[in-house]
Amino acid sequence: MAGWKNLLAILGLLGGAVSVLYWINHQDTASQASKPGLPIVAADVPEEDLADLSLPPGVTQADYDRAMKWFADMYPGVDADTIDVLSMAGELAVADQRYEIALASFRAIPSDHQRYGPSARLQQGTSALELHRAVEAEKSLREYLNLAKQSQYVRFDDVVAAYKWLNYILSVELRLEDRKLVMRELHQFGLADILDSKQYFFPNLLILNSPAGRARLQQFVDADPENVVLRIAQGRYKTLEGEFEQGVVILGKVLAENPGNVSAIAGLLEALFELNDWERFAGILGQAPPFDENEPWLLTRMRGEYALEERANEEALRYFQFVLKQDPANAPCQMGVVTALAELGRTDEHEVALQRSGILAEIRVNLSNADGDAFAALQGVSRNCQQIGFVSAAQAFAKYAEGVAEK
């Protein structure tokens, strides 16, 4: 429970409670969909005309009446208001896997509602994710986490789940910088597990183009085909799969429709770099705005790669080192540093950088084996991180190794 107590202190939740909070001593304000005995019914409930024009679009009077009956049966003697019934309607719809109805119900519950606001945003997010609507899911999950910092009506498990689902969306979309911020909070609150730490400390040492990630991204794109962020991710997946020209086509179209989009520029440069097409590379790089510290790490790395090609080694070194300050385990940038130092004749620094690059390669191997039972691999990651001064990562993986040893 120590992690939960830390989370409560950080989030400033009222009352110092460490157990699940209930409304009127028995109503769990988080999702009821997992309650034993909640029925799973056919998804094709006959459509009926709305008798109450105040109902959310898509929620029928039959849905509302059924939810009211369920509320009355579950909480006898409690007078239900509209929000009570809509929350129940949403939960019943989730149980039935009727996610459009669930989404409509939860959307109608205001965020500032004391009992249901946070829960509605969480369930709106997960329902949207079931429908592959990544944008709405992300927005709702972020809002839930913000509300959780102020509300009594949250559960420990729900907070963790919201972070995990948000992390999942950002991972599928290859938004590593955004994911790092989410993972940082998860670590600060003491809620991270081994996979979270892998993603937080070593984002570029992991496989980014997994079959599951590609499949889910395609579902996101099918649901929202004009979304720029998703199309950029789609182009980058093509590059990561080795289909470089297809990546160029997808990202080139996005950039033509969105001139100056730095994420599209970065992705397109990545594909052209893999093709060794420096002529087209130079033309696209010319469309990029001047270097900015907040630009995508990939764009800064591509500036470094072009500077190496142009033998501007000092400039290349600055770009690679800047990325490594943000992402110390960025293996491509570390190799860029190795190359730039060799070209500059800085022998001693080159040897140190080369050793660091070798240690990152060892970490990559250990990471592939590091899980909840792999003491040696976890200890190996910790040891490797100590060798290169990656203190926080070394401590995190030493703790995981200790946990395995204690089992």
Solvent accessible surface area in square Angstrom, and as a share of the most:
residue,aa,sasa,rsa
1,M,144,0.64
2,A,71,0.55
3,G,24,0.23
4,W,12,0.04
5,K,114,0.48
6,N,78,0.40
7,L,0,0.00
8,L,12,0.06
9,A,81,0.63
10,I,87,0.44
11,L,14,0.07
12,G,46,0.44
13,L,18,0.09
14,L,106,0.53
15,G,84,0.80
16,G,54,0.52
17,A,30,0.23
18,V,50,0.29
19,S,75,0.49
20,V,55,0.32
21,L,50,0.25
22,Y,110,0.42
23,W,21,0.08
24,I,80,0.40
25,N,143,0.73
26,H,85,0.38
27,Q,8,0.04
28,D,16,0.08
29,T,6,0.03
30,A,5,0.04
31,S,33,0.21
32,Q,3,0.01
33,A,28,0.22
34,S,98,0.63
35,K,67,0.28
36,P,135,0.85
37,G,72,0.69
38,L,17,0.09
39,P,38,0.24
40,I,127,0.65
41,V,55,0.31
42,A,69,0.54
43,A,62,0.48
44,D,117,0.61
45,V,45,0.26
46,P,104,0.65
47,E,134,0.60
48,E,96,0.43
49,D,133,0.69
50,L,67,0.33
51,A,84,0.65
52,D,53,0.27
53,L,162,0.80
54,S,92,0.59
55,L,10,0.05
56,P,14,0.09
57,P,121,0.76
58,G,47,0.45
59,V,0,0.00
60,T,7,0.04
61,Q,35,0.16
62,A,27,0.21
63,D,9,0.05
64,Y,22,0.08
65,D,72,0.37
66,R,59,0.22
67,A,0,0.00
68,M,84,0.38
69,K,130,0.55
70,W,68,0.24
71,F,1,0.01
72,A,55,0.43
73,D,89,0.46
74,M,54,0.24
75,Y,10,0.04
76,P,106,0.67
77,G,85,0.82
78,V,34,0.19
79,D,135,0.70
80,A,39,0.30
81,D,70,0.36
82,T,68,0.39
83,I,30,0.15
84,D,3,0.02
85,V,0,0.00
86,L,7,0.03
87,S,5,0.03
88,M,4,0.02
89,A,4,0.03
90,G,0,0.00
91,E,7,0.03
92,L,2,0.01
93,A,1,0.01
94,V,35,0.20
95,A,9,0.07
96,D,6,0.03
97,Q,126,0.56
98,R,25,0.09
99,Y,42,0.16
100,E,89,0.40
101,I,19,0.10
102,A,0,0.00
103,L,0,0.00
104,A,10,0.08
105,S,0,0.00
106,F,1,0.00
107,R,115,0.42
108,A,42,0.33
109,I,2,0.01
110,P,62,0.39
111,S,30,0.19
112,D,126,0.65
113,H,39,0.17
114,Q,120,0.53
115,R,71,0.26
116,Y,5,0.02
117,G,0,0.00
118,P,5,0.03
119,S,7,0.05
120,A,2,0.01
121,R,11,0.04
122,L,13,0.06
123,Q,9,0.04
124,Q,22,0.10
125,G,0,0.00
126,T,40,0.24
127,S,2,0.01
128,A,0,0.00
129,L,5,0.03
130,E,89,0.40
131,L,40,0.20
132,H,53,0.24
133,R,76,0.28
134,A,2,0.02
135,V,83,0.47
136,E,34,0.15
137,A,0,0.00
138,E,23,0.10
139,K,143,0.61
140,S,4,0.02
141,L,0,0.00
142,R,85,0.31
143,E,58,0.26
144,Y,3,0.01
145,L,14,0.07
146,N,82,0.42
147,L,36,0.18
148,A,1,0.00
149,K,72,0.31
150,Q,133,0.59
151,S,17,0.11
152,Q,63,0.28
153,Y,37,0.14
154,V,8,0.04
155,R,58,0.21
156,F,72,0.30
157,D,91,0.47
158,D,14,0.08
159,V,1,0.01
160,V,30,0.17
161,A,36,0.28
162,A,0,0.00
163,Y,4,0.02
164,K,60,0.26
165,W,101,0.36
166,L,3,0.02
167,N,10,0.05
168,Y,71,0.27
169,I,0,0.00
170,L,0,0.00
171,S,26,0.17
172,V,6,0.04
173,E,10,0.04
174,L,12,0.06
175,R,55,0.20
176,L,13,0.07
177,E,57,0.25
178,D,48,0.25
179,R,10,0.04
180,K,31,0.13
181,L,100,0.50
182,V,9,0.05
183,M,0,0.00
184,R,94,0.34
185,E,60,0.27
186,L,0,0.00
187,H,44,0.19
188,Q,113,0.50
189,F,10,0.04
190,G,50,0.48
191,L,19,0.09
192,A,25,0.19
193,D,62,0.32
194,I,27,0.14
195,L,104,0.52
196,D,2,0.01
197,S,0,0.00
198,K,28,0.12
199,Q,24,0.11
200,Y,29,0.11
201,F,14,0.06
202,F,0,0.00
203,P,3,0.02
204,N,37,0.19
205,L,6,0.03
206,L,42,0.21
207,I,145,0.74
208,L,34,0.17
209,N,34,0.18
210,S,42,0.27
211,P,96,0.60
212,A,77,0.60
213,G,10,0.10
214,R,79,0.29
215,A,60,0.46
216,R,43,0.16
217,L,5,0.02
218,Q,80,0.35
219,Q,72,0.32
220,F,0,0.00
221,V,13,0.08
222,D,98,0.51
223,A,49,0.38
224,D,47,0.25
225,P,77,0.49
226,E,131,0.59
227,N,28,0.14
228,V,41,0.23
229,V,65,0.37
230,L,2,0.01
231,R,28,0.10
232,I,15,0.07
233,A,2,0.01
234,Q,40,0.18
235,G,0,0.00
236,R,31,0.11
237,Y,8,0.03
238,K,52,0.22
239,T,6,0.03
240,L,58,0.29
241,E,59,0.27
242,G,41,0.39
243,E,64,0.29
244,F,55,0.23
245,E,87,0.39
246,Q,92,0.41
247,G,0,0.00
248,V,17,0.10
249,V,105,0.60
250,I,38,0.19
251,L,0,0.00
252,G,25,0.24
253,K,122,0.52
254,V,0,0.00
255,L,7,0.03
256,A,79,0.61
257,E,90,0.41
258,N,42,0.21
259,P,111,0.70
260,G,36,0.35
261,N,43,0.22
262,V,46,0.26
263,S,46,0.29
264,A,0,0.00
265,I,0,0.00
266,A,2,0.01
267,G,0,0.00
268,L,5,0.03
269,L,0,0.00
270,E,11,0.05
271,A,0,0.00
272,L,2,0.01
273,F,50,0.21
274,E,81,0.36
275,L,56,0.28
276,N,104,0.53
277,D,35,0.18
278,W,52,0.18
279,E,153,0.68
280,R,99,0.36
281,F,0,0.00
282,A,38,0.29
283,G,45,0.43
284,I,26,0.13
285,L,28,0.14
286,G,67,0.64
287,Q,95,0.42
288,A,17,0.13
289,P,56,0.35
290,P,117,0.74
291,F,74,0.31
292,D,72,0.38
293,E,122,0.55
294,N,140,0.72
295,E,14,0.06
296,P,25,0.16
297,W,30,0.10
298,L,27,0.14
299,L,0,0.00
300,T,1,0.01
301,R,33,0.12
302,M,0,0.00
303,R,24,0.09
304,G,0,0.00
305,E,20,0.09
306,Y,49,0.19
307,A,6,0.04
308,L,31,0.15
309,E,81,0.36
310,E,100,0.45
311,R,178,0.65
312,A,35,0.27
313,N,19,0.10
314,E,84,0.38
315,E,67,0.30
316,A,0,0.00
317,L,7,0.03
318,R,150,0.55
319,Y,35,0.13
320,F,0,0.00
321,Q,74,0.33
322,F,38,0.16
323,V,0,0.00
324,L,26,0.13
325,K,159,0.67
326,Q,60,0.27
327,D,1,0.00
328,P,32,0.20
329,A,0,0.00
330,N,8,0.04
331,A,18,0.14
332,P,45,0.28
333,C,0,0.00
334,Q,4,0.02
335,M,91,0.40
336,G,4,0.04
337,V,9,0.05
338,V,8,0.05
339,T,57,0.33
340,A,0,0.00
341,L,6,0.03
342,A,55,0.42
343,E,93,0.42
344,L,57,0.28
345,G,56,0.53
346,R,78,0.28
347,T,91,0.53
348,D,116,0.60
349,E,79,0.36
350,H,36,0.16
351,E,79,0.36
352,V,100,0.58
353,A,7,0.05
354,L,78,0.39
355,Q,118,0.53
356,R,63,0.23
357,S,17,0.11
358,G,36,0.34
359,I,27,0.14
360,L,2,0.01
361,A,56,0.44
362,E,91,0.41
363,I,0,0.00
364,R,105,0.38
365,V,96,0.55
366,N,32,0.17
367,L,3,0.01
368,S,92,0.59
369,N,87,0.44
370,A,1,0.00
371,D,76,0.39
372,G,32,0.31
373,D,114,0.59
374,A,24,0.18
375,F,78,0.32
376,A,79,0.61
377,A,10,0.07
378,L,0,0.00
379,Q,83,0.37
380,G,1,0.01
381,V,0,0.00
382,S,6,0.04
383,R,123,0.45
384,N,3,0.01
385,C,0,0.00
386,Q,119,0.53
387,Q,110,0.49
388,I,19,0.10
389,G,53,0.51
390,F,23,0.10
391,V,91,0.52
392,S,67,0.43
393,A,0,0.00
394,A,5,0.04
395,Q,119,0.53
396,A,21,0.16
397,F,0,0.00
398,A,31,0.24
399,K,145,0.61
400,Y,40,0.15
401,A,4,0.03
402,E,100,0.45
403,G,33,0.32
404,V,23,0.13
405,A,68,0.52
406,E,144,0.65
407,K,172,0.73
